[in-house]
Amino acid sequence: MIKNLIPLSMAESVSYIKNPEVKSFIKKFTNLDEKKAAGLREKLNQLNLIKLNNKHISKLIDLMPEEKEEISRILPDSNLDENEANAIISAIKEFK
């Protein structure tokens, strides 16, 4: 039964996956554990950026961009200004 339709990052999804082969495959593509990914999601939500939704946050957690240009490529429809992009970058740097 589906309880929520909130997009999860790869790191956050690992706890819901039962197959150990799939878990190990997913872990190859993420540097964060589930707790750090949840912490980063909370930090990004606390920025209160109207232009960021849960889908955007999941992409940011999965890809962990280090520069503003990377954010604009990951989220081309968000139109973040420089201050918003800098806030996202600083939040991500705390979890690297």
Residue pairs with C-beta under 8 A, 6 or more apart in sequence:
6 54
7 54
7 55
7 58
8 16
8 58
9 30
9 32
9 37
9 41
9 57
9 58
9 61
9 62
10 26
10 29
10 30
10 61
10 62
11 26
11 30
11 32
11 33
11 34
11 36
11 37
11 61
11 62
12 34
12 37
12 38
12 41
12 58
12 61
13 26
14 23
14 26
14 27
14 34
15 34
17 23
17 26
29 62
30 37
30 62
31 64
31 96
32 40
32 61
32 64
32 95
36 95
37 61
39 95
40 60
40 61
40 91
40 92
40 94
40 95
41 57
41 58
41 61
43 91
43 94
43 95
44 52
44 57
44 60
44 61
44 88
44 91
45 57
47 84
47 87
47 88
47 91
49 80
49 84
49 87
49 88
51 78
51 79
51 80
51 84
52 75
52 78
52 88
56 75
56 78
59 74
59 75
60 71
60 74
60 75
60 88
60 92
63 70
63 74
64 92
64 95
64 96
65 71
65 74
65 88
65 89
65 92
66 89
66 92
66 93
67 89
68 82
68 85
68 86
68 89
71 80
71 85
71 88
71 89
72 80
72 85
80 88
